[in-house]
């Protein structure tokens, strides 16, 4: 199932809030720019396939570490 830009935006915002990360912190974790995270959260851009895989990997790691 593919998320809409708004759904993905809410997912990113929620994840950041739960982990107490800034947009800059999350951008460093994912290897993308701060502007990219900002655009995702504002629903202006959807992640590329590579960025989405990085986001999914990051989420999985956080779950495995008990942070989510």
Secondary structure, 3 states (H helix, E strand, C coil): CCCCHHHHHHHHHHHHHHHCCCHHHHHHHHCCCHHHHHHHHCCCCCCCHHHHHHHHHHHHHHHHCCCC
